Amino acid sequence: MRPETIIEIEGVDGSWWTIAGPNAGDKGVWLGTKVTGLYEPPVKVVTEAPGNWPGERYLAHRVQKRDITFGVEILHEECDTWASRDSLWRKAWAFDRDARMHITTAQSGRRWIKLRLGESPEVDWETDPTMKTVNRTNMVVVALDPFWYQDDEVHVGVCQTDTTFDPNALQLPWPWPKKKLPTETIRITVPVANPTDQPIWPKWSCPGSTFEPAEPYVPALPWLGAPKSRATIWTIPDYSFKNDDKANRRITLPSLIGGLRTDEVQTVVVDGRPTGGTWTLSLGAETTTALKHDVAPRDLRLALEALAQVAAGDVDVAQLPAINEVQTIELEGGATGGTFTLTLEGQTTGPIPYNADAVTLYAKIAALPVVGLADAEVDVQFTQNCEQQIFLVGEPTAGTFTLTLDGHTTDPIPYNAGNFRVANALAKLPNIGPFAISVSGSPPFKGGGPWTVKFQNTLAGVNINPITGDAGGLSGGAGIAVSVKRTKVGGRRYRITFRNRLGGANVGQFVGNPLLLTGGKEPKVAVETLSEGSQPYQITFTKLLGGKNMPEMVGDATRLTGCPPGVTPDILVETITEGHTYPAENAWVDSDPRVEQVTSESGSQLWGRMNGVRMLHHIPPYTGQVVFEVTASGCLPGQSVAVHLPRPWLRPWGMH
């Protein structure tokens, strides 16, 4: 039985449709009849008439773009309607992007061509499409590149000799004298260089150095560290098959450096303040031997190097300086009296006055057994006295007003009261008291405000809530009101730094109890940890593991002992810097004169270092065996160079 031709569409959206062949209609779409433009593209022949002689003379010909037309038959079923299938088919095509048509035959294998819409698809609307079992959609597509292609044929040459060199050790002048560098000749034999009916332009992939570049190094910028960096140097063929003078022409590429490596850095913290026992670290599927609770950096390094995936020298381990825990405590809600307490790891201080100074707070904290006299330091990180300004709005000419703070209200105050009168009225409030405020701002011998109220002494550093005013007793003027503006927010923030025995330890966070505070509105004790205490081990993966993205290690603290009551030991691991290797200057050389011929995987401007030298020659149709000779320098055994030979065809099959 004669094998069927298979026709598949690879859509711009990644979808695949088999429209002809054994699996045709896999999505309910079949290729229709009357296909045009698939077999050969249109060709424009240019001729000239030689004077009065008969006929014309050939000058050239040009293969033009293809216009291809075909129809597809789209099935309509209850389970999958024509409308839904037609919609998906349309999404596979675009005017500004290429889909691909693949044709597979027993004679010529698989070939493909790039297609995009030339016109909008058309559907027969003479009758309702939803009422028919099958509907035809007519397609007009264009192939701007008129050729059918097969995958490039790739031939590889592998280095067998170590030709690396260190320009620093050899003290080579710049530019390097390339004739003095070690080299190796690689021969790549291709039995049939070009079996197609079209000329082809070879492509080359040439790797950069496997060594890290020297400083300065900036990815994607010109080669700043050139004179000091190890590099590969490739000389590749650009043979002419028509001009004997250039039959052995070869091009030397610029020196290609390696990619910068960023070493992975992870930190490990033994948390919970253990005093005994052991712990372990796991890297992937491997686990270290038991480590002491206070293991020395050297012993931790040796334990990691004992893992199969870590060779000697592949890790650096250092213990960083201790980071002392710092917490802040601040009263919120405007408490004007009473006391509060602090609880740390189950131990509670004695009562602390709402306006305690740093010495008083330190004494309460140091009395806790978990802290001790020398293990904490208390200072006032921030303090500010509250200030509020009172205005009478509307220019009253008689009457009185009152002021209220946290539910306590003054006696009536005359509209033209002086500073002393306002201060005296506020001082009588039970939540303020004498000497806790000063009032200024109102002009002498005139009164009437505005008054600036400053809280001090027993209320110094207290976050006083805003005062409110009642203008019900004022008269005269218009739009009368009492306006109060808090110009300075009061507050006192204590800073507690753990040190000595608790230095570098991750201490539990204080918990405040505000139940005995008075005044204000819903007073509370706000606690914040500014920095957690730790003394981390810093582990850097270097040498053979340098530049690699390593799995984050996992610790096991279940065998640690001696932690304070209520504290659970833990091993905290954090990746500070992920390992990464930037691409080397791996060169891609496309000898096609219509494109930028030399590019780099790293993005560096290789073409700018070619000094204007270009690849010039193609391989003619139906060319047989060719031996490509490549010269390599700066390479390690196993590095490879590859030639990629395109396979363009006029037709979807045949023409071998």
C-alpha positions as CSV (number, residue, x, y, z in Angstrom):
1,M,0.0,0.0,0.0
2,R,1.4,3.4,-1.0
3,P,2.1,5.5,2.2
4,E,0.0,8.7,2.6
5,T,1.4,12.2,2.6
6,I,1.1,13.8,6.1
7,I,0.3,17.5,6.3
8,E,0.4,19.3,9.7
9,I,-0.1,22.9,10.8
10,E,1.9,24.3,13.7
11,G,0.0,27.3,14.8
12,V,1.3,30.6,16.1
13,D,-0.3,29.7,19.4
14,G,1.6,26.4,19.7
15,S,-1.3,24.3,18.6
16,W,-0.9,21.3,16.1
17,W,-3.4,20.3,13.5
18,T,-3.2,17.2,11.3
19,I,-5.2,18.1,8.2
20,A,-4.1,15.3,5.8
21,G,-2.7,11.8,6.3
22,P,-3.5,8.8,8.6
23,N,-4.4,11.0,11.6
24,A,-6.2,13.7,9.6
25,G,-9.1,15.5,11.4
26,D,-7.6,14.9,14.9
27,K,-9.2,18.3,15.8
28,G,-12.2,18.1,13.4
29,V,-10.4,19.9,10.5
30,W,-9.5,18.3,7.1
31,L,-7.6,19.7,4.1
32,G,-10.0,20.4,1.2
33,T,-9.4,20.4,-2.6
34,K,-8.0,23.0,-5.0
35,V,-4.7,23.7,-3.3
36,T,-2.4,26.1,-5.1
37,G,1.1,27.5,-4.6
38,L,2.6,24.6,-2.5
39,Y,4.7,22.9,-5.1
40,E,7.1,25.6,-6.6
41,P,7.3,29.3,-5.9
42,P,7.0,32.0,-8.7
43,V,10.3,33.0,-10.3
44,K,11.0,36.3,-12.1
45,V,13.4,35.9,-15.0
46,V,15.4,39.1,-16.1
47,T,16.5,39.2,-19.7
48,E,17.7,41.8,-22.2
49,A,17.3,42.2,-26.0
50,P,20.8,42.3,-27.7
51,G,20.4,45.1,-30.2
52,N,18.7,44.1,-33.4
53,W,19.5,40.4,-32.9
54,P,16.5,38.0,-32.5
55,G,15.5,36.8,-29.1
56,E,16.8,37.9,-25.7
57,R,19.7,37.1,-23.4
58,Y,19.4,35.7,-19.8
59,L,20.7,38.0,-17.1
60,A,19.3,36.7,-13.8
61,H,16.3,35.2,-12.0
62,R,14.8,35.8,-8.6
63,V,12.6,33.4,-6.5
64,Q,9.6,35.5,-5.2
65,K,7.4,35.0,-2.3
66,R,4.7,32.3,-2.4
67,D,1.0,33.0,-2.4
68,I,-0.7,29.7,-1.3
69,T,-4.4,29.1,-1.3
70,F,-6.2,26.1,0.2
71,G,-9.5,25.2,1.9
72,V,-10.2,23.3,5.1
73,E,-13.4,21.4,5.9
74,I,-14.5,21.9,9.5
75,L,-16.8,19.4,11.1
76,H,-19.9,20.4,13.1
77,E,-21.0,18.1,15.9
78,E,-23.2,18.5,19.0
79,C,-20.2,17.7,21.3
80,D,-17.8,20.1,19.4
81,T,-19.5,22.7,17.2
82,W,-18.2,24.2,14.0
83,A,-18.1,27.6,15.6
84,S,-15.7,26.5,18.4
85,R,-13.5,24.5,16.0
86,D,-13.3,27.4,13.6
87,S,-12.4,29.8,16.4
88,L,-9.5,27.6,17.5
89,W,-8.4,27.2,13.9
90,R,-8.3,31.0,13.4
91,K,-6.2,31.5,16.6
92,A,-3.5,29.3,15.0
93,W,-2.9,32.0,12.3
94,A,-1.7,35.6,12.3
95,F,-0.8,38.4,9.9
96,D,2.4,39.4,11.8
97,R,3.7,36.0,12.9
98,D,4.6,32.8,11.1
99,A,2.8,29.5,11.5
100,R,4.4,26.4,9.9
101,M,3.1,23.9,7.5
102,H,4.9,20.5,7.8
103,I,4.7,17.9,5.0
104,T,6.0,14.4,5.6
105,T,6.5,11.9,2.7
106,A,8.2,8.5,2.5
107,Q,10.4,9.8,-0.3
108,S,11.8,13.0,1.3
109,G,11.0,12.9,5.0
110,R,9.7,16.0,6.8
111,R,9.9,19.5,5.3
112,W,8.3,22.7,6.6
113,I,7.6,26.2,5.3
114,K,6.7,29.4,7.2
115,L,3.3,30.8,6.4
116,R,1.2,33.8,7.6
117,L,-2.2,35.2,6.6
118,G,-2.3,37.1,3.3
119,E,-6.0,37.7,3.6
120,S,-8.7,37.0,6.2
121,P,-10.1,33.5,6.1
122,E,-13.5,33.2,4.3
123,V,-16.5,31.0,5.2
124,D,-19.5,30.3,2.9
125,W,-22.5,32.2,4.4
126,E,-24.9,31.3,1.6
127,T,-26.7,29.2,4.3
128,D,-26.3,29.2,8.1
129,P,-23.0,27.4,8.9
130,T,-24.4,26.1,12.2
131,M,-27.0,24.1,10.3
132,K,-24.5,22.2,8.1
133,T,-22.5,19.1,9.1
134,V,-19.3,20.4,7.4
135,N,-18.3,24.0,6.5
136,R,-15.4,25.1,4.2
137,T,-13.0,27.8,5.3
138,N,-10.9,29.3,2.4
139,M,-7.3,30.3,3.4
140,V,-5.0,32.7,1.6
141,V,-1.6,32.6,3.1
142,V,1.8,34.0,2.1
143,A,5.3,32.6,2.5
144,L,7.7,35.5,2.6
145,D,10.6,33.0,2.6
146,P,9.6,30.8,-0.3
147,F,11.6,27.8,0.5
148,W,10.8,24.5,2.2
149,Y,13.2,23.5,5.0
150,Q,14.5,20.5,6.8
151,D,16.3,20.7,10.1
152,D,19.9,21.8,9.8
153,E,22.4,19.0,9.5
154,V,24.9,19.4,12.3
155,H,28.5,18.0,12.2
156,V,30.7,18.3,15.3
157,G,34.5,18.4,15.8
158,V,35.9,17.7,19.3
159,C,39.2,19.0,20.7
160,Q,41.6,16.3,21.8
161,T,44.5,18.4,23.0
162,D,44.8,20.9,25.8
163,T,45.7,24.2,24.1
164,T,44.8,26.5,27.0
165,F,47.2,29.3,27.9
166,D,47.4,31.9,30.6
167,P,48.3,35.4,29.2
168,N,49.3,36.6,32.6
169,A,51.8,33.7,33.3
170,L,53.3,34.0,29.8
171,Q,53.3,37.8,30.1
172,L,52.0,38.1,26.6
173,P,51.8,41.5,25.0
174,W,48.5,42.8,23.8
175,P,47.3,42.0,21.1
176,W,48.6,38.5,21.6
177,P,51.0,37.1,19.1
178,K,48.7,34.3,17.9
179,K,51.4,32.4,16.0
180,K,53.1,31.7,19.3
181,L,50.0,30.3,21.0
182,P,49.3,26.5,21.2
183,T,46.9,25.2,18.6
184,E,45.1,22.1,17.4
185,T,43.7,21.3,13.9
186,I,40.3,19.7,13.8
187,R,38.9,18.2,10.6
188,I,35.2,17.8,10.1
189,T,34.3,15.5,7.2
190,V,30.8,16.0,5.7
191,P,29.9,13.3,3.1
192,V,27.3,15.4,1.3
193,A,27.7,19.1,2.1
194,N,24.6,20.3,0.1
195,P,22.2,17.8,-1.3
196,T,19.6,20.5,-2.1
197,D,18.7,22.5,-5.2
198,Q,19.6,25.8,-3.5
199,P,22.9,27.4,-2.4
200,I,23.4,27.2,1.4
201,W,25.2,29.4,3.9
202,P,27.0,27.4,6.6
203,K,26.6,28.4,10.3
204,W,29.2,27.8,13.0
205,S,28.9,27.5,16.8
206,C,32.2,28.2,18.6
207,P,32.3,28.0,22.4
208,G,34.1,30.6,24.6
209,S,36.6,29.8,27.3
210,T,35.6,27.6,30.3
211,F,37.7,29.9,32.6
212,E,36.4,32.8,34.5
213,P,37.2,36.2,33.0
214,A,39.5,38.7,34.6
215,E,38.4,42.0,36.0
216,P,37.0,44.4,34.9
217,Y,34.0,42.4,33.6
218,V,30.6,43.8,32.6
219,P,28.2,41.4,30.8
220,A,27.0,42.6,27.4
221,L,29.6,45.3,27.2
222,P,32.8,45.2,25.1
223,W,35.6,43.0,26.3
224,L,37.1,45.3,29.1
225,G,39.3,42.6,30.7
226,A,40.7,41.3,27.3
227,P,44.5,41.4,28.0
228,K,44.3,39.4,31.2
229,S,41.5,36.9,30.5
230,R,41.9,33.4,29.2
231,A,40.1,32.9,25.9
232,T,39.5,30.5,23.0
233,I,40.5,31.5,19.5
234,W,38.8,29.7,16.6
235,T,39.8,29.8,12.9
236,I,36.9,28.5,10.8
237,P,36.5,27.9,7.0
238,D,35.0,30.2,4.5
239,Y,35.8,28.2,1.4
240,S,35.0,29.4,-2.1
241,F,33.8,26.6,-4.5
242,K,34.2,28.8,-7.6
243,N,37.3,30.9,-7.0
244,D,40.5,28.8,-6.7
245,D,42.3,31.7,-5.1
246,K,39.9,31.5,-2.1
247,A,39.3,27.8,-2.1
248,N,41.1,27.6,1.3
249,R,40.0,30.9,2.8
250,R,39.6,30.8,6.6
251,I,38.5,33.5,9.1
252,T,39.9,33.9,12.6
253,L,37.3,34.9,15.2
254,P,38.0,37.4,18.1
255,S,39.2,35.8,21.3
256,L,36.2,34.5,23.2
257,I,36.3,34.8,27.0
258,G,34.3,32.8,29.6
259,G,31.3,33.8,31.7
260,L,31.6,35.6,35.1
261,R,30.7,33.3,38.0
262,T,28.8,34.4,41.2
263,D,29.4,31.9,44.0
264,E,26.5,30.8,46.1
265,V,26.5,32.0,49.7
266,Q,24.3,30.5,52.4
267,T,24.1,31.3,56.1
268,V,23.4,28.8,58.9
269,V,22.2,29.9,62.4
270,V,21.9,27.5,65.4
271,D,18.8,29.0,67.0
272,G,17.3,28.5,70.5
273,R,20.4,29.0,72.6
274,P,21.3,25.3,73.1
275,T,24.1,24.4,75.5
276,G,24.6,20.8,74.3
277,G,23.7,18.1,71.9
278,T,24.3,17.9,68.1
279,W,22.8,18.9,64.8
280,T,23.2,18.0,61.1
281,L,23.0,19.7,57.7
282,S,21.6,18.1,54.6
283,L,22.7,19.2,51.1
284,G,20.3,17.5,48.6
285,A,20.1,13.8,49.5
286,E,23.3,13.8,51.6
287,T,23.6,14.6,55.3
288,T,26.6,15.5,57.4
289,T,27.8,13.7,60.4
290,A,26.7,15.0,63.8
291,L,27.9,18.5,64.6
292,K,28.5,20.0,68.1
293,H,26.0,22.7,69.2
294,D,28.9,25.2,69.0
295,V,30.9,23.6,66.2
296,A,34.0,25.4,65.0
297,P,33.9,26.7,61.4
298,R,36.8,24.3,60.4
299,D,34.9,21.3,61.7
300,L,31.8,22.4,59.8
301,R,33.8,22.7,56.6
302,L,35.3,19.3,57.0
303,A,31.9,17.8,57.6
304,L,30.6,19.3,54.3
305,E,33.7,18.3,52.4
306,A,33.0,14.7,53.5
307,L,29.9,14.7,51.4
308,A,30.2,13.0,48.0
309,Q,29.2,16.1,46.0
310,V,31.6,18.5,47.8
311,A,35.4,18.1,47.1
312,A,38.1,19.5,49.3
313,G,38.3,23.2,48.9
314,D,34.8,23.5,47.3
315,V,33.4,25.3,50.4
316,D,34.6,28.2,52.6
317,V,33.1,28.4,56.1
318,A,33.4,31.4,58.3
319,Q,31.6,32.5,61.5
320,L,30.4,36.0,61.1
321,P,30.4,38.5,64.0
322,A,27.5,38.2,66.4
323,I,24.4,40.2,65.6
324,N,22.9,41.3,68.9
325,E,19.1,41.3,69.2
326,V,17.5,44.7,69.4
327,Q,13.9,45.3,70.5
328,T,11.9,48.5,71.0
329,I,9.1,49.2,73.4
330,E,6.6,52.1,73.2
331,L,3.4,53.0,74.9
332,E,0.5,53.8,72.6
333,G,-3.0,55.1,73.4
334,G,-2.1,58.1,75.5
335,A,-1.9,56.5,79.0
336,T,-1.3,59.3,81.6
337,G,-0.9,57.1,84.7
338,G,-0.5,53.5,86.1
339,T,1.9,50.8,85.3
340,F,2.6,48.0,82.8
341,T,4.6,44.8,82.8
342,L,6.8,42.9,80.3
343,T,7.0,39.2,79.8
344,L,10.0,37.4,78.3
345,E,10.1,33.7,77.7
346,G,7.6,33.1,80.5
347,Q,9.2,35.5,83.0
348,T,7.4,38.7,83.9
349,T,8.9,42.0,85.3
350,G,7.6,43.9,88.2
351,P,5.3,46.9,87.6
352,I,6.9,49.6,85.3
353,P,5.6,53.2,85.6
354,Y,4.0,54.6,82.5
355,N,6.6,57.3,82.3
356,A,9.6,55.3,83.4
357,D,13.1,56.4,82.4
358,A,15.7,54.1,80.9
359,V,17.3,53.3,84.3
360,T,14.0,52.2,85.8
361,L,13.1,50.0,82.8
362,Y,16.6,48.4,82.8
363,A,16.3,47.6,86.5
364,K,13.0,45.8,85.9
365,I,14.3,43.8,82.9
366,A,17.7,42.9,84.5
367,A,15.8,41.4,87.5
368,L,14.5,38.7,85.2
369,P,16.5,35.5,85.6
370,V,16.6,34.9,81.9
371,V,18.4,38.3,81.4
372,G,20.6,39.1,84.3
373,L,22.5,42.3,85.2
374,A,25.0,42.4,82.4
375,D,23.0,40.9,79.5
376,A,20.9,43.8,78.4
377,E,21.3,47.5,77.7
378,V,18.4,50.0,77.8
379,D,18.4,53.5,76.3
380,V,15.7,55.9,75.0
381,Q,15.9,55.8,71.2
382,F,13.3,58.6,70.8
383,T,11.5,61.0,73.1
384,Q,9.3,64.0,72.3
385,N,6.9,66.0,74.4
386,C,3.4,66.4,73.1
387,E,2.3,69.9,72.0
388,Q,-1.3,71.0,71.0
389,Q,-2.6,74.3,69.8
390,I,-6.1,75.6,70.6
391,F,-7.9,78.2,68.4
392,L,-11.3,79.9,68.8
393,V,-12.9,80.0,65.4
394,G,-15.5,82.6,64.3
395,E,-14.2,85.6,66.5
396,P,-16.6,85.1,69.5
397,T,-17.1,88.3,71.6
398,A,-18.6,86.7,74.8
399,G,-19.2,83.5,76.7
400,T,-17.2,80.5,77.7
401,F,-15.9,77.2,76.3
402,T,-14.6,73.9,77.8
403,L,-11.8,71.5,76.9
404,T,-11.9,67.7,77.3
405,L,-9.1,65.1,77.5
406,D,-9.9,61.4,77.6
407,G,-13.4,62.1,79.1
408,H,-12.3,64.7,81.7
409,T,-13.7,68.2,81.1
410,T,-12.5,71.5,82.4
411,D,-14.6,74.2,84.1
412,P,-15.9,76.9,81.7
413,I,-13.1,79.1,80.4
414,P,-13.8,82.7,79.3
415,Y,-13.5,83.4,75.6
416,N,-10.7,86.0,76.3
417,A,-8.8,83.9,78.8
418,G,-5.1,84.4,79.1
419,N,-2.4,81.7,79.1
420,F,-2.5,81.3,82.9
421,R,-6.3,80.9,83.0
422,V,-6.2,78.1,80.4
423,A,-3.3,76.4,82.1
424,N,-5.1,76.5,85.5
425,A,-8.2,75.0,84.0
426,L,-6.3,72.1,82.4
427,A,-4.2,71.5,85.5
428,K,-7.3,70.8,87.5
429,L,-8.1,67.7,85.4
430,P,-7.2,64.5,87.2
431,N,-5.4,63.0,84.2
432,I,-3.1,66.1,83.9
433,G,-2.4,67.7,87.4
434,P,-0.2,70.6,88.4
435,F,3.1,71.3,86.7
436,A,2.4,68.8,83.9
437,I,1.7,71.5,81.3
438,S,2.7,74.9,80.3
439,V,0.6,77.3,78.2
440,S,1.8,80.1,75.9
441,G,0.9,81.9,72.7
442,S,-1.9,84.2,73.8
443,P,-0.8,87.9,73.7
444,P,-0.3,89.5,77.1
445,F,-3.1,91.7,78.5
446,K,-5.4,90.6,75.6
447,G,-6.1,86.8,75.9
448,G,-8.4,85.0,73.5
449,G,-5.7,82.6,72.1
450,P,-4.4,80.9,70.2
451,W,-3.0,78.9,73.1
452,T,-0.1,76.4,72.8
453,V,-0.2,73.6,75.4
454,K,3.1,71.8,76.1
455,F,3.0,68.6,78.2
456,Q,6.0,68.2,80.6
457,N,7.3,66.7,83.8
458,T,5.1,63.7,84.6
459,L,3.6,63.8,81.1
460,A,6.9,64.3,79.3
461,G,7.3,61.8,76.5
462,V,3.7,60.6,76.8
463,N,1.6,60.1,73.6
464,I,-1.2,62.4,74.7
465,N,-4.5,62.0,72.8
466,P,-5.9,65.1,71.1
467,I,-7.8,67.5,73.3
468,T,-11.4,68.3,72.2
469,G,-13.3,71.6,72.7
470,D,-16.9,72.6,73.2
471,A,-17.9,76.1,72.0
472,G,-21.6,75.8,73.2
473,G,-21.1,78.7,75.7
474,L,-19.6,81.2,73.2
475,S,-21.5,83.9,71.5
476,G,-21.0,86.7,69.0
477,G,-19.2,86.3,65.7
478,A,-20.2,83.6,63.2
479,G,-19.4,80.0,62.7
480,I,-18.0,79.7,66.2
481,A,-16.0,76.6,67.1
482,V,-13.1,75.4,69.2
483,S,-10.3,73.9,67.0
484,V,-7.4,71.9,68.4
485,K,-4.4,70.8,66.4
486,R,-1.7,68.4,67.7
487,T,1.5,70.1,66.5
488,K,3.8,67.5,68.1
489,V,3.0,63.9,68.8
490,G,4.4,62.9,72.2
491,G,6.1,59.6,72.7
492,R,9.0,57.7,74.2
493,R,10.6,54.7,72.5
494,Y,12.9,52.5,74.6
495,R,15.6,50.4,72.9
496,I,16.7,47.2,74.5
497,T,20.0,45.6,73.2
498,F,20.9,42.1,74.4
499,R,24.6,41.5,74.9
500,N,27.3,39.4,76.8
501,R,25.7,36.1,77.6
502,L,22.7,36.9,75.3
503,G,24.9,38.5,72.6
504,G,24.3,36.9,69.2
505,A,21.3,35.0,70.6
506,N,17.8,35.0,69.1
507,V,15.9,36.1,72.2
508,G,12.1,35.8,72.4
509,Q,10.1,38.9,71.9
510,F,8.8,40.8,74.9
511,V,5.0,40.7,75.5
512,G,3.5,43.8,77.1
513,N,0.6,43.8,79.6
514,P,-1.1,47.3,79.7
515,L,-4.0,46.3,82.1
516,L,-2.8,48.6,84.9
517,L,-2.3,51.7,82.8
518,T,-4.7,54.5,83.3
519,G,-5.9,57.4,81.2
520,G,-5.9,57.6,77.4
521,K,-8.0,55.4,75.2
522,E,-7.3,51.7,75.0
523,P,-3.6,52.0,76.0
524,K,-1.3,49.3,74.8
525,V,2.4,48.3,74.9
526,A,3.9,48.1,71.4
527,V,6.9,45.8,71.0
528,E,9.0,45.5,67.8
529,T,12.1,43.4,67.0
530,L,14.5,45.6,65.0
531,S,17.1,42.9,64.5
532,E,17.1,39.3,65.5
533,G,20.1,38.1,67.4
534,S,22.3,35.5,65.6
535,Q,25.9,34.4,65.0
536,P,25.7,32.8,61.6
537,Y,28.0,30.5,59.8
538,Q,28.6,31.8,56.3
539,I,29.1,29.0,53.7
540,T,30.5,29.9,50.3
541,F,30.5,27.3,47.5
542,T,33.7,27.8,45.4
543,K,36.0,26.1,42.9
544,L,34.2,23.2,41.3
545,L,30.9,24.3,42.9
546,G,31.5,28.0,42.1
547,G,28.9,29.7,39.9
548,K,26.4,26.9,40.5
549,N,22.9,27.4,41.9
550,M,23.1,25.0,44.8
551,P,20.0,23.5,46.7
552,E,19.4,25.3,50.0
553,M,20.7,23.2,52.9
554,V,18.3,21.9,55.5
555,G,19.2,21.6,59.2
556,D,18.1,19.0,61.8
557,A,18.0,20.4,65.4
558,T,16.1,17.5,67.1
559,R,19.2,16.4,69.0
560,L,20.2,19.8,70.5
561,T,19.7,20.2,74.2
562,G,19.9,22.7,77.0
563,C,17.6,25.4,75.6
564,P,15.7,27.7,78.0
565,P,12.2,26.6,79.1
566,G,9.7,27.0,76.3
567,V,12.3,27.6,73.6
568,T,12.6,25.0,70.7
569,P,15.9,24.7,69.0
570,D,16.1,25.2,65.2
571,I,18.6,25.4,62.4
572,L,17.9,28.5,60.2
573,V,19.3,28.4,56.7
574,E,19.1,31.4,54.3
575,T,20.5,31.8,50.8
576,I,22.2,35.2,50.7
577,T,23.5,35.0,47.1
578,E,22.4,32.4,44.5
579,G,25.1,30.9,42.5
580,H,25.1,31.9,38.8
581,T,27.4,31.7,35.8
582,Y,26.9,34.2,33.0
583,P,27.1,32.8,29.5
584,A,30.5,32.8,27.9
585,E,31.2,34.6,24.7
586,N,29.9,31.5,22.8
587,A,30.0,32.7,19.2
588,W,27.3,32.0,16.6
589,V,28.5,32.7,13.0
590,D,26.0,32.8,10.2
591,S,27.8,33.2,6.8
592,D,24.6,34.5,5.2
593,P,25.4,38.1,4.0
594,R,21.8,39.2,4.7
595,V,22.2,38.9,8.5
596,E,24.5,40.0,11.3
597,Q,27.1,37.4,10.8
598,V,28.8,37.1,14.2
599,T,26.8,37.2,17.5
600,S,27.5,36.1,21.1
601,E,25.4,34.3,23.6
602,S,26.6,36.7,26.3
603,G,25.4,39.7,24.2
604,S,28.9,41.2,23.8
605,Q,29.6,43.0,20.6
606,L,31.7,40.4,18.8
607,W,30.9,41.9,15.4
608,G,32.7,45.1,16.4
609,R,35.9,43.1,17.1
610,M,35.9,41.5,13.6
611,N,37.6,44.5,12.1
612,G,35.3,44.5,9.1
613,V,36.1,40.9,8.0
614,R,33.1,39.1,6.6
615,M,32.2,35.6,5.6
616,L,31.8,35.6,1.8
617,H,31.0,32.2,0.3
618,H,28.1,29.8,0.1
619,I,28.0,26.1,-0.7
620,P,26.6,25.5,-4.2
621,P,23.6,23.1,-4.9
622,Y,24.4,19.4,-5.1
623,T,27.9,19.6,-3.5
624,G,29.3,16.3,-2.3
625,Q,32.0,15.6,0.3
626,V,33.7,18.6,2.0
627,V,36.4,18.5,4.7
628,F,36.2,21.5,6.9
629,E,39.5,22.4,8.7
630,V,39.2,24.3,12.0
631,T,42.1,25.6,14.1
632,A,41.5,25.8,17.9
633,S,43.5,27.6,20.6
634,G,42.8,28.1,24.3
635,C,40.6,25.0,24.4
636,L,40.3,22.1,26.8
637,P,40.0,18.5,25.6
638,G,36.3,17.8,25.0
639,Q,35.3,21.3,23.9
640,S,33.6,21.1,20.5
641,V,32.9,23.2,17.4
642,A,30.0,22.5,15.1
643,V,29.0,23.4,11.6
644,H,25.2,23.7,10.9
645,L,24.2,23.1,7.3
646,P,20.8,24.5,6.3
647,R,18.5,22.3,4.0
648,P,16.3,24.6,1.8
649,W,14.2,23.2,-1.0
650,L,12.0,24.6,-3.8
651,R,9.5,21.7,-3.4
652,P,7.9,20.0,-0.4
653,W,9.4,16.7,-1.7
654,G,11.9,15.5,-4.3
655,M,14.8,17.5,-5.9
656,H,17.4,15.3,-4.1
